[in-house]
Amino acid sequence: MNETEFLARSEAVLDDLESQSDDWISLYDLDIEANRSGNVLTLVFDDAIHVVINSQAPMQEMWVAAPSGGFHYRFDGQRWNDTRGGPHMAEALSQIVSEATGQPIKVVI
């Protein structure tokens, strides 16, 4: 994937996550603040738990920082896979968001 394709794909991921966070607020009556600055999306749950998702164009990776740790994901043509063999990005974010909210939330990317 070239840089232009990566930037378009990563922008779409951040857009999707921001939109989903708005949906979670109304569907589950949650306190979530989504702040977007360029290629960085910060989700704040209950004014306490921060999850940061950002794109790293030079490495063509998406990075996630959460209370459970820092994770790097690379796109394989179908999904964003953890570079260290953990769950793919949507599954990992589902776990992170579910833990942060105390509700089962499914993230779709």
C-alpha positions in Angstrom: 0.0 0.0 0.0 1.4 3.4 -0.9 1.3 6.4 1.5 -1.8 7.9 -0.1 -3.7 4.7 0.3 -2.5 4.3 3.9 -3.6 7.9 4.7 -7.0 7.4 3.2 -7.5 4.0 5.0 -6.2 5.4 8.4 -8.4 8.5 8.1 -11.4 6.2 7.5 -10.6 4.2 10.6 -10.4 7.3 12.8 -13.7 8.7 11.2 -15.4 5.3 11.9 -14.3 5.2 15.5 -15.3 8.8 16.2 -18.7 8.1 14.7 -19.1 4.8 16.6 -18.3 6.6 19.9 -21.2 9.0 19.2 -23.4 6.0 18.7 -22.3 4.4 22.0 -23.2 7.6 23.8 -26.8 7.5 22.6 -27.3 3.7 22.6 -25.8 3.0 26.0 -26.1 6.3 27.7 -22.4 6.5 28.3 -20.1 9.4 29.2 -17.6 9.5 26.3 -15.7 12.5 25.0 -14.1 12.1 21.6 -11.4 14.6 20.6 -9.9 14.6 17.2 -6.8 16.5 16.2 -5.4 15.5 12.8 -4.4 11.9 12.8 -5.0 11.4 16.6 -8.4 10.4 18.2 -8.6 10.5 21.9 -11.6 8.8 23.6 -12.1 9.8 27.3 -14.5 7.5 29.3 -16.1 8.9 32.4 -13.6 11.8 32.5 -11.0 9.2 33.7 -10.0 6.5 31.2 -8.1 7.7 28.1 -7.7 5.7 24.9 -5.6 7.2 22.1 -5.7 6.0 18.5 -3.4 7.5 15.9 -1.9 6.7 12.6 1.8 6.5 12.0 2.3 7.1 8.3 6.1 6.4 8.1 5.5 2.9 9.5 2.1 2.5 7.9 0.7 1.5 11.3 -2.2 2.4 13.6 -1.2 2.8 17.2 -3.5 2.4 20.2 -2.6 3.6 23.8 -4.9 2.3 26.5 -4.7 1.5 30.2 -3.9 -2.1 29.2 -0.8 -1.0 27.2 0.4 0.2 23.8 -0.4 -1.7 20.6 0.7 -1.4 16.9 -1.4 -2.6 14.0 -0.5 -3.1 10.4 -3.1 -3.6 7.6 -2.9 -7.0 5.7 -5.4 -6.2 3.0 -8.4 -7.3 5.1 -7.9 -6.1 8.7 -5.5 -4.4 11.1 -3.3 -7.0 12.8 -1.3 -6.6 15.9 2.4 -6.5 15.0 3.1 -8.7 18.1 0.5 -11.4 17.5 -2.3 -10.1 19.7 -5.9 -9.8 18.6 -6.7 -7.7 15.5 -7.5 -4.0 16.1 -11.3 -4.3 16.1 -11.3 -7.1 18.6 -8.7 -5.4 20.8 -10.6 -2.1 20.8 -13.8 -4.0 21.6 -12.1 -5.4 24.7 -10.7 -2.0 25.6 -13.9 -0.1 25.2 -16.0 -2.8 26.9 -13.6 -2.6 29.9 -13.7 1.2 30.0 -17.5 1.4 29.8 -18.4 -1.8 31.8 -20.7 -2.8 28.9 -20.1 -5.2 26.0 -19.3 -3.0 23.1 -18.4 -4.3 19.6 -16.0 -2.1 17.6 -16.3 -2.4 13.8 -13.5 -1.3 11.6 
